[in-house]
Amino acid sequence: MLLYYAVFVLAVAGLGQSSDEDCKGCVPLDSHSFDKVIPKFKVALVKFDVAFPYGEKHEEFAKVAAATKDSADLLVAEVGIKDYGKKENSDLAQRYGITKDDFPAVRLFLQGKSEPIPFVQKLDSDFTAENLKRFIRARSDVYLGLPGCVEQLDRLAEEFKSSQDKERQEILSKAKIFEETLPEEHRKAAQVYVKTMERIMERGDVFVQLEQSRLEGLLKGKISKDKKRNMEERRNILQSFAHRDEL
């Protein structure tokens, strides 16, 4: 079994040596390798695109591959589809109902689930590395650090949202103690976690949805770059408190 796993890892590493050097870490898959590789990973983010992709969206996808290169549970892959000649990999596009008008189309595959989850973008500007990472975090168990987030506090937030009142008070106390141990640059973020816990205990879990909606509305308005960054970081922290069926 260990030998099999070692061979498999080497095979995937070999696939990663793509001629598409502008997407380092992206594993190229085709009709022959797709069903062999995807089920081996807990989570796989796959971009279905033209055979030789380029442009801003491709660059944003490449950023996800680079940022998650150390995540053993997550595969970031590409399927290049040709609509000419032998129409390589067009069968994979048809399987998931993807047409060339959809390119680039991103799907999230979860181990044990037959149907992937589509990444939905209302605007072209929604296709960013940060939104793709938020999508992965919202729909899977894979942990990805987002701007403004602190991993230890994200873990406490996960415990908090699935706990009862008495346990929540204990977790809040832990968060406050942990806040004091953080470097100055992380204190502001820690305060957001603590205040969010306090608001949830005062107003109930619905606070998360209401606050998310409020921030989304503000982000659509005209605000300075600094305020926008701060609100996006608050939104990222709130995501740690949200249940998946709310995302």
C-alpha positions, 0 to 999 in steps of 0.5 A: 500500500505504501509503495502504491501511494508513493508511486501515485504521489510521484505520478501526480508530481510528474503531471504537475510539470506542465508546459504551462509554466505560468500556472505552477502547481496546477496539475493538468488532467485529461480524459485518461487521467481525470477519473484516476486522480480526482477521487484520490484527493479530499478536495479538488478545485478544477478549472475547465478552460481552453487548451492554452489559457491566458488572461486575468482569470487564468492568472488569478487561478494560478495564484490559488495554486501557488498559495495552496501548494502545501495543502496535502488535501487539496488538488488544484487542476486544469482541464484544457479543452479543444473544440477542433481536431480530435476535440480533446477532453470535450467529453469531460466538459459535456459530462459536467454541462460546460460549454465554451461560453462558460470558460473558464468554468471552475468546479469543486470536487469533494471526495465521495460526492458524485456531483461537483459544486460550481463556482458562481460569478455574477461579474467577471470581477468576482473571479479572483484568487481570494474569492476562489479561496473563500469558495473552497473554505465555504464548501469544504473542510480544507483550511485556507488562511484568508487575509485578516484571519488568524488560524488559531482563532479560526479554529476557535470560531469553528468550535464556537459555532457548533457549541452551546451557550456555556461552552461558548462562554468558555471559548470566548474566554479562550479567545480573549486570553489568546488575543493577549498573546498575539503580536500587535499587528494581529490584535485588531483581527483578534478583537473582531473575533472576540466582538463577533462571539459576543454579538452572537451570544447577545443576538443569536446565530442570525447575527452572522448572516445579518452582518455579512449582508451589511458588509456585502452592501457596503462593499458595493458602494464607493469606499476608500481602498483602506476601508474596503480592505478592512471590510473584506478582512472582517467578511473573511473572519465572519465566514469562520462563524458561518454554517455552510448552508448559510454560504 
